[in-house]
Amino acid sequence: MVKLLPLILLIGGIGAGVGAGLAFAPSGDAETPEHAAGDEYGDAPATETAIDCGPQGTKVAGGASDMPPEGREYAKMSNQFVIPVISNDKVTSLVVASLSLEVGTGVSETVFAREPKLRDAFLRVFLDHASIGGFDGNFTAATRLASLRTALLESTRPVMGNQVSDVLITELARQDS
């Protein structure tokens, strides 16, 4: 009986997990009213809470899909950024970040050709952000990340002009020493 108890608990846990997944799964046959009048990309219609993500005037509403809007693509920066966080003249932690850029279709090659200049601009922004305490405490707070994203996007303008519509932070981790 002692050897059967873990097996019974395992089967019960799996059953409960499957049941919860089925109970909370969205139904695929009914369309919710907020998505019924979606735009041409299948996203929810823009509302007052939509944000302007670039000079092209494209709007992003909540619940954007994994695919970029039509005519856009993602260019992933080839290497991660390692940013030292300095306190009292000592490196107290390291922050590792990965970025992707949302650009127009066919612009990825230009991004890769200008990657050294972009990396330099991004590293300057990251170091400035670290020096003002942006990576201290709760560094993943929405307000801190929003200001970092804005600064990263603005740093692309001298290098890429208006070809970059968004900078996506795909990974962000801090290792304290």
Buried (B, 14 or more C-beta within 10 A) or exposed (E): EEEEEEEEEEEEEEEEEEEEEEEEEEEEEEEEEEEEEBEEBEBBEBEEEBEEBBEBEBBBBEEBEEEBBEEBBBBBBEEBBEBBBEEEEEEBBBBEBBBBBBBBEEBBEBBEEBBEEBBEBBBEBBBEBBEEEBBBEEBEEEEBBEBBBEBBBEBBEEBBEEBBBBBBBEEBEBEEE
